[in-house]
Structures are given as C-alpha cells and as structure tokens.
Amino acid sequence: TDQQDEASEQGAIDFTDLMQEIYSENNEALYTSEQYEEVAIQGNSFEVFYTEESDSPNITIMPKFVLVPKNQFAPIYSSHADRSLIGGVWFRTLSDKTIIATVYTDQETTVYTKPESQTEWKLAVYEDGRQNPMPNPYGKAIISEYTGSRRKTPFWKPIKSLIDAHDESANKALNEMEKFADNILLLADRVTPEFIENLAQHRVIDGLADSDGASNLPRYLERTLNSDYFQFMTLHYERLIHKISNTPDMSDENFANNTSGEALKYKLQGLEYQASQLDSYFDQGIKNRFDIIKRVLEVDPKVAYDVMGFGVNIIHERTLPPDLLNLSQVARNLVGILSPETIIKTFPVSVVENVQDELERLQDNQQPFSAEETAIDNA
C-alpha cells in the first residue's frame, strides 16, 4: 500500500516481515500443527489471545495465542443464523485447587476465581495492580475456534464401532492365550462330575469324553487355540477401517510397490479429499487469528500504516514425496505461457523455500547463451 511504502521509507518494517516476527515469537508452525492435530482428534478446539510488552523496535505489544482444548472452554455463539462465535469462558484449575474462569467478550475480558470446594465466584485481584475487568479495544472477542467439519466431529468418529470391534477381537485372542497359558493336571481322584461341569461352564471343555472314564489319568488337559479365526477377524476389521475411512494401509506391499508419484496421488485421493475438507474449515480459524492480530497491531502506536487493508492467502503443503521429474517437465512447458513467479510456485517448499529469493537468484545467475549453447539447447 502507499501508506506502507511511505512508512518503509521512514524505516518502518514491512508488514510481511512484521507478521513473520510475530509468528516466530509464537512458534507458529509447531503451534498450528498441534492445533490441527487437536481438531482431527477432538473435532474442534479453541484459541485465546493475550498481549505482552515487547522489546522489539517494530511493535509496542506482542500478540500471543495459546491452544485451549474443547473440554476447558465454554463457547458463546450468536443467536443469528450464522451462529458465529462471539465470546466464551476458559476454565482451568491451578495446582492449589483454585479454579480460574476467564470470560471473553467484545467489550472486555474478566477473570473470576474460586476454590474448588466452593460455589461462589469472585473477581480476581492482582498484586501488580492489573485492571480486572480489562477493557477490550479490539472490537471483537479475542478468541478463535478451529473445526474440521460442519458437525465438528472427530476424524475417527465414523469408524469408532469398527475400531472397538477390532480391539475386542484382539482382546479375546489375548484372553484365550492367558486362560490356557498353564496346563491343567487331571488326577483320577480329583476328576469328579462337579469338576467337569465347572470346566464346561467356563468354556474350557465340553466334557471329558473318555470311553473308559478316568482310566488314562493322570494327564494334562490341553486345548488348541483357533488362532486362524482371530487373525482373520482382526485383519478383516483392519481392512474395513481403511476402506471406510479412505485411509490407505501404508504397510501394505501393494500400496507403494513400484508406483510412481502420480499413481500414489490417485491412491491417496480419498484421503486427500477428507484432508481438503478439514483444511477448508480449519482455515476459518487461521483467518480469524490473522484478523485479531491485525486488530492488535492497529492500536499499536509503532505501526505507522493501516494493517487492516492486508489479506491472507493460506497455502497447504502436503508431506508427500514430490515427483520432481514431472514438475520439471511441467515447468518447462509453461515457459512463455505463465510468469516465472507462477511457475516457481508450482514447486513444493522443500524445493523452493522462498519464491522471491529464487527469482533474485535466477536473475543474478542469468547469463547470455553462447551460439554453441543455443545450438545444443535447440537440438
């Protein structure tokens, strides 16, 4: 923007660099991955903001954000049709059994406390004289919600019954192994009708079918486990779990055996669809975080330009191994059709970390071709 260019001439930091400084201070890359994991497991999670005095020459107050699990947060939604998040209460218990409740609204942030054994809440009093309630100058509650689907259900919820059945099958096999880990010694004077009936009730035997009664005693009572059945059922449930959840079995030899990168993409298409759906909902929380940070910077006297005019473009990078040969061929074919910047953006971050830096390196290394090099290239 013109304001930023004018501020940059006066020594102000670029907005992109300013956001990078804030993200580095919050360890944003690791934190966002933890937030993503929480959403995949729990269905949704929350994020609360606070500020600290900053010793940076670029800003006065540093926006900070922290993950809050859904079992510690009581959200407050709007009564309008969009059901947007307008406030909430963060509950947490200290080591001395004191419960703290922080109430977030668009007007103020209020902290209440009470001992665990009592029911009456009181306003928290700080020894350093901090104000409570604390006015909220940002125009909205400084909280954000992250979800992975419209229903805010965990990623594994549709296959929970299959997972339970798989665990039950495995447990039954272990129980059978434990039950018959020790052989039972049968003695002639100990094998009574009552003893045989007791064994039958515990499904150890169906009865002692010796034609001559107990004449072949003493001996050990043994039972052969039908391990094939338990193995079949366990593998059957595993296949169903992978099929219904659209999650490929990474340990399957047929999954990646002699398969190109493009073929792997088709095998992962179902999983990618679910991931893209989760991303589309998760991105709403990222955008809200970005908006709150801008609102904090807007009231910072050190930021000399209008930050509210900036937007955010979220790019998701998969950790799949890239097919560099195919990418290089596509990039070569796009020369003259798309700009160099757009072509370079098709490469993953593992190859090109910063597009602008790569463009500068290309320009620095660009040398005029000799006639011999041109002829070889044409050939």
N, C-alpha and C positions, 0 to 999 in steps of 0.2 A: 504494500500500500504506500501511498505518498507520505503518510504520517511516519511509517516505519523507515522509509528511505531518508526522510529528514532527520529522524531520531538517530539513525545509524551514522549519519554524517557528524552528529554531535557525540558519537562514541557509545551510543546505546547498543545493547546486544540484539542480534537478530531473533525474531520470535521463535523460529525453529530451534536455534541454539538454546534459547531460554527454556523451552519445553524439554529439551534434552537434559538440561541441568536439573530440572525438577524431577524428571523420570529417573535420572541416575541417583538422585538423593533418596528416592523411594524404592530403589532396586526394582523398577517397574517390570522388567522382563520376567524375573523369577516370580514376583508377586502375582502378575497376571496369569501365569501358568498355574499357580496354586489356586487362584480364583476359578480358573477353567476346570481344574480337577474337582473342586468343591461342587460346582454346578453339575458336572457329569455324575457325581456320586449322590448328591442330595436333591438335585432338581433345580434349586435356586440358592443364592447366597446374597449377602449384603455387604456394603462398603460404607464406612463412615469417614468423614474428613475432620481434620483439625489443623491448626496452623501453629508454627513456631517462629520465633525471631530468627532471621537468617543473617549470617555474616557475609553473605555473597554481595559483591558490589552491584549486582544487577537487580535484586529484589529486596524488599524490607522483610516480608513474611514468606515463609516457605510452606506451601500447601503439602499436607501429609495425608495419606489414606491408609486404612487398615481393613483387613478382611474380618467380617463378623459372620459366624455360622448361623444358619436359619434358626437353630434351637435357642439362640441367645437374643433374637431380635423379634420384636412385635411390630410389623409394618402397619401404617395407616394409609389407606387408599382413598382417593377422591370418590365422591358419590356420583360423579358424572359417568357417562357411558364409557369413557376411555379407561376408567379405573386406574389412573396414574398414581404413583407413589408420592404422597405429599408430606409424609412425616413418619415417625417411628420411635420406638423405645428400645434401647440397648441395655439388657440385663447382664450383669456379671457379678461373681462372688469372689471376694478377696480372701486371702489366707486366714484372716482373723474372723471369718464368717460374716463379714459385713457385705450386704448386697447393695450394689450401686445400680441405679436406673437413670440413664441419660435420655432425655426427651428432646427429639429434634423436630422443629417446625420451621416454617419460612420466616418467622418473626424472631425466634430466639432459641437458644439451647440451654436446657435446665437440667441440673443434676440433683437427684434425690438419693438418700441413703437410709438404710435401716438395718439393725441387727437381724440375723437370720431367724431368731426366736420370736421376733416381734412383728406386728402387722402395720404399725404406723410409720409412714414415710415422712422424712424431714428434709428440708433444703440443705444441701451440703455447704459447709463453711470451710473456706480455705485459709490456711495460716498466712499465705503470702498475699492475702487481700484480693484474690481474683474475684471478679464480679460473677454472681450467680442469682438469677439467670444472666446469660451472656447474650447481648443483642446479636442478631444475625443480619449483617449488612449486605448479604449476597442475593437477596430476593427469592431464594428457594431453600428448602431444607438441604443441608449438606450431607446427603446420603444418596446411595445409588443401589439399585437392585440388579442382579445378574440372573438370567434364566436361560434354560436350554430348550424350552418348548413352550407352546401355548398353555399347556396344562401344568407346567412347572414340575413335571415328574422326573425321577431319576432315569438315567440312560438304561439301567438294567431292569426297571420295573416290569416291562412286558415279558421278560423271561425268568422272573423270580420263581414261578412254580417249577420250571424245568431245573433251575439251579438247586432248589430244595429237593427235587426228586433225585437228582444226581448225587447230592450229599447223602441222602437216605440210602441209596443203593451202595455207596462206598462204605457207609457206617455198618450196614448189615453184613457186608463181607468181613469187615474187621471184627464185628461181634462174633460171627461164626468162628473165625480163627482163634479168638480169645477163649471161646467156650470149649473148644476141643484142642487147646494147646497142650493140656495134660491128659494122658490116657487114664481111663478108669479101670482099676484092677477088680475083676469079678472073682469072688471066692464062693465056693459051693454053699457054705453055711450062712452066707450073707445075702445071696440072691433069693429074695422072697417075692411073692406076688405083689406085696405093697411096694417093694423097691422097684420092680419092673413097671408098675403103674406110675410111680413117681417119675421115672425116666421118660415114660411116654408122654406125661403131662408137660414136661419141659422140652418136648420135641427132640429128645436125644435119640430115642429109638421108637419103633412102632411095636416092639415086643421082642422077646428072646425066643426065636423060633427053632430052638434046638430039638431035634426029634427025641433025643434021649434025656431031655431035661437038662440038668446041671452036671452031667457026667464028664463033660470036657472042661470043666473048671478045675483050677484057676486059669484065667486068661485075661487079656486086656480087651476092653471094649473100645473099638475104634470106629471112626466114621470118615468117609472120604468126602471132602468138600467139592461141591459142584462149582468150581472156580470159573468155568466157561460161561455159566449163566450170568454171574455177577459182572464179569468182564464185558459180556455182550451188552448188558443193560447200561453199564457205565459209559461205554463208547457210544451207545445209541443216544443217550441223553446229551453227550457232548456234541454229537453231530446235529441234533435238534437245536441246541443252544446257538451254535454257529450259524445254522440256516435261518432261524427266525430272527436273530439279531443282526443279520447281514454282516457278520464279523468272520473273516476267513481264519482258518486254523493255520497260524504261522509255522507250526511244527510239521504240517503235512508236507510230505515229499513232493506231492503233485502241485503244491502251491507255487513254488518258485523254481522248480527244476527246469533248467534250460528255457527260461522265459525271459523275453525282452522287457524293457521298462514300459513300453506301451501296452504289452499284454497284461502286465501286472496292474496297470491302471484300470483295465476292464474288470479284472478280478476283484478289485477294490472299489468298484463303482457303487455298490450298495452301501458300503461303509462310508464312502465319500459323501454320498447323499445325506446320510444322517449327520455327518460332521458339518456339512454346509448348512443344514437346518439349525444345528446347535449354534453355529457361528452367527447366523443372521439374528438370532435372539440375543446372544451374548454381546454382540456389537452395540446393542442399545445401551447396555451398561457402560461400555467403553466411551461412547459418545457423551453420555451424561457425566462421566468422570471428567472428560475434556471440557465440558461446559462449566462445571463447577470450578475447575482450575482457572479458566478464563475469568470467571466472576471474582475469584480471589485476586487475580492479577489486575483486574480493572480498578480496584480500590487501592492498589499499591502505588504510592507516590513516585517510586523509582521507575515505573513502567510508563514511558512517555508517549506511547501511541495506543490507538484503540485496538485492543486484543479481541473484541467481540466480533470483528469482521472476519476472523480466520475460521476456517473449517478444518475437518479432519478426514483423511482418507485411510481407511483401515485395510491392510493387506495381510492375508493369512498365508503363511509359508508352511507347507507340509514337509515332514521329515523323510519323505520317500526318496530313494536314490534317483537322482535326475538322469535322464537319457541325454547325455551331453552331445553325442553324435547327432541325434535327431534335432536337438536345439540348435546346434551349429549350422546344420543344413537349412533349417527354417530361417535362421537369422540371415544367412547368405542370400536366400531367395527373396527376403524382404527389403534388401538394399535397393534404394531408389523408389520404393513404394511407401515406406514409413520412415520417420526420422530416426537418426541414430539413438536418441534417448529412448524412444519407444521400443526399439529392437533390443537394446541392452536390458530393459526392464523385463523382458521375457525370461531372462536367466535368473535362477534362484539366488538367494542371499549368500549361500555357501560358495557361489562362484563370483558374484558381483555384490560386494557388501554395500557400496555407495555408488549410485549411478553417476552423480555429478563428478566425483573423483575419477571415475573410469573415463568419462568424457574428456576430462582435462588431460589424463594420461595419454589417451588416444591422440589428442591434438598435439601434445608435446612430442610424441613419437612419430607423428606423421611426416614422412619424407617423400619427396617426389620419386616416382619409379623411374628407373633407367629403361632404355629401349629394350635391353635384354630381359629385364624382369617383366616388362609389359608383354613381350612376346611369349614368355613362359607362362604367364598368367592366362593369356588368351588361348594358348594351346591346352 
